[in-house]
């Protein structure tokens, strides 16, 4: 929902090279608006292709470095595991969210998890966050009901600001 996914048989796949990374329209502006309103922006991402051996960790890190350069992100947290690993960080488990919230002293009940996969919404719910599903039309259903469905991050910004009580907080605590 930040970058274009490559959809194969209705399932999104990550970019394979830096040249394949394309930030979606409106994402730069949406992230800048959220930061201006004092919200930390933490990306939590499953990268099971690392565990599967089809993508190297340094390739994942290069994409995340590019995102950090282009967007005002607070942190990018990566789970390199696959389902058989049964780790607590792979979404839908809430581990990445809970750990990041602790590191940054963020109240999860005052937070919003935004994602384009069912695992994002389930992880957000399990962590105690409000949730917004960005519907990209993938061939999978959302098992947990999100608080809101939007077509893009830009479309979700007003709801995020309302859910976090930041509608009038522009300029507060933003970095």
N, C-alpha and C positions, 0 to 999 in steps of 0.2 A: 503494500500500500504506500510505500515510499518510492520504490523503484518498480519498473516494469518487470513482471514475471513472464517467463516463457511457458505458456500453457501447452501441455502435452496430454491428450486424452482427458481434458477437463481439469487436470491437476497442475498447479503452478510449480515451476522449476526455477531455481536461482540462475542468475547470469553465470556463464562459465569463465568469462574474462572481464577485465576492466572496461574494455571496449563495448561490452554488452550491457553495461550499467547505464540505465537511462532513468533519471529522476522524473517521476510523474508530474504532469502539469499541475501547478498550484501548490505543490508540496513545500517548496522553498518559502513561499509567502505564508503558508499556513503555519509552518514551524516558527517562522520569525514572529508572527502574531502571538502565538502561544507563549513564546519566551518573553516577549514584551509585556505580557500580562503576568509574568513572574512564575510561569510553570516550568518545572524541570521536564526535560524530554529524554526519556530513557527507552532505548530500543532493546527488546528482548527477542532473540531470534533463534529458532531451531535450525541447526545445520547438520542434519543426519548424513549428508553426503560425505562428510569428513569421516564418520565412523564406517561408512560403506566403502570408503577408499576411492570414491569417484571425484572427490574434490579435496585438495590439500588445505590444511588450516591456514597457511600463508596466503592462499588465494582468497579465502573468506576474510582474513584480516585486511587484505588490500582493498577489498570492496568496502569494508567498514571504515577504513581510513579515508577513503574517498567520500563516504557519507559524512564523516566528521568534518571534513574540509568544506563540504557544500552546505551543511545544515547545522544549526546551533544546538547540537545534541549535548546533553549532559553526560551520557554514557551509552555505550553499546555493549550488551551482555550476550554472549554466545553460548549455546549448548551444542557441543559437537557430537552428542550421543544419538543413538537410534533407539527405538522402542525396546528391543531386547535387552538393552543395557539397564533398564529400569532405574534410571537416575531420578533424582528429585528436581532436576533443573529442566528437563525436557517438557515443554508444554504438551499436554494440558496440566502437568504438575505446576504448582505456583512458585517453585523454588527460586527461579531467576528474579521474579517480581518481588518476592518477600525479601530476598537478600539485598537487592538494589534499594528497596525502600529503607531497609535498616541502615545501609551505608550512607544514604543521603537524608536520613531523618524525615522521611515522607510518610504521611498518614495514608494508609491504603484505603480507608473508608472515604477519604476526600480525593481519591485518585480515579482516573479513568483509563481503562485499558482499551486501546483501539487496535483492531486487527481485521484481517481479511480471511482468516481461517477459523474453523470451529475450535481448534486448539487454543487460539488466542482468547476467545470468549470464555471457554471453560477455565483456562488458567486465571483470567481476570476475576471470574466469579469465585474461584477457589481461594484467591488471595484477598477477597473482600472488596474488590474495586467495582465501580460502575463500569459498564461495557458498551462499546459502540462497534458494531460490525460494519465494515466497509465491503459492500457487496460487489465483488469483481466478476460474478457470474461463473464461478468455478463449479465443477460437477461434484459438489459435496454439500451435505446439509450441515446446518449449525445445530448441534445437539442441545446447547444451552440457549435460552432466549436472551438476546442482548437487550439493554435498555433502549437502544436506538439503532436503526439501520440507516446508513448513509451511502451515497454513491462515490464519495471521495473524502479525503482528509479535509480539503477545503470546505466542503459542505458540512462537515462535522464540527468545525471550529466554534461556531456560535453555541452549539450544544455542550461542547467541552467547557467553554467559559462559563456557561450557566450552571453546569453540574458541579463545577469547582468553586463557584461563587466569585469568579474573576471578571465578570462583565465590565465593571468599572475600574479594574485594578491596573490599567495600563501603566507601565513604568515601575511598578512595585517589584522589588526583589529580583528583577530580571537580570541575567548576566549574559 
